Amino acid sequence: MEKKRSNFSSKLGFVLAAAGSAVGLGNLWRFPYLAAKYGGGIFLLVYLVLAITFGFALMITEVAIGRKTRLSAIGAFKKLDKKFGFIGIVASLVPVIIVPYYCIIGGWVTKYLGVFLTGGAKAASADDYFTGFITKPGEPLIWFVVFLLLTAGVVLVGVQKGIEKASKIIMPCLLVLTIGITVYGLFQPGAMDGVLYYLKPDFSRLSGTTVLAAMGQLFYSMSLAMGIMITYGSYMQTEDHLESSVRQIEIFDTVIAFLAGLMIIPAVFAFSGGDAAALGKGPSLMFVTLPKVFDSMAFGNVIGAVFFIMVLFAALTSAISLLETVVSIIHDKWGIERRKGTVIITLLIMLVGAPISLGFGVLDFIAPLGMSLLDFFDFISNSILMPIVAFLTCIFVGFVMKPKIITDEVEKNGKFKAKGYYSVIIKFIAPVCLIAILVFSILEALGMIVV
Ligand code: PFF
């Protein structure tokens, strides 16, 4: 039986739903730590350049493929050309790899919400608090499961719509609170050095690693190169203007990431000295820096709790869209009914997530390529699989289907202002850069080049 594919009722509906998936831990947690680690201003600059070139071209492509075929990634590529159905399968692997570790970070956020709710700002501001927490065997696992069950519960009970509605109010509040915390941080002694570090590009730190990290982050943050935007596009109305919708989502996502960086990086200078060790904290940066900021504020416990509850919402909406994607993949592929699929996937996430969580403590001797298990999963999805998917998509659209198939779709309702620009990027610039970056990243991971 052919079911009618439901559409978003308005352009705003599409933009908000896609932005809800896009804005999440990628913006608030991942972007600031990468920017801090990879040279501040230079990372920001590279990220922005990639966003208006690759990010723009790829998001247009994915949304257009979805709207044209009215199918999710696996079906969509197959429908366009049977021989290239495999691109959809590779793309679908990405959310499968991301979702377990995404829920682990979601668990950390939930834990910190609990800490601030119980008046723990002072304790959480200590340097070794976070490390003490993640190296424990039991506690991070429990919070991981709490976050996962919350996500799965929403999907099982079918209250995603309610969560999305709430997040339409919560997201703007998060934006306002982030701006408030940023302004507070900027007035702390030493913060201006951090602003300079974050905004002024230091070209001596430009390297392949910086570009690779920025590119992986771009895909991750905008939910690209993993089939998600194809799915969102498949629900988009033909009457809506595709180009301007894509621009809005990208601007929104980038502004949030930029602000998160401006909130966290100057704070690292004001509260932790801003030296290389403090900046290179990696995944723990947000959890180490922000508690120090909150602890120094009047009503720090309340502000911290409000902040983390909002971050939790942002993380939840993204995790829900990840889980739903994985459930619909196994539904489309093997016909597994959705509720059953949700239970199966939730159990699998627990199985895969547990060792990743323990990878910071009892299992820290497992260090593939010298990375923690979480970093390793992150690396495989963001630095290997996503560039591969993006490369294949560009080649497929640029040379097999030809860009006209996308530009015609975009032009179904108005002019495609950046049409010429789009075609050049998708055919030439993007594939060449992607392959260069991919080769570089593999060589680097194998230790064949040192940067
Ligand atoms: N874009 C999300 C973030 O920045 O947190 C991560 C993400 C969410 C990726 C949902 C994929 C997805 F389906």
Boltz pocket constraint, residues with backbone or C-beta under 6 A from the ligand:
constraints:
  - pocket:
      binder: B
      contacts: [[A, 21], [A, 22], [A, 23], [A, 24], [A, 25], [A, 26], [A, 27], [A, 95], [A, 219], [A, 220], [A, 221], [A, 222], [A, 223], [A, 226], [A, 228], [A, 317], [A, 318], [A, 319], [A, 321], [A, 322], [A, 325]]
      max_distance: 6.0
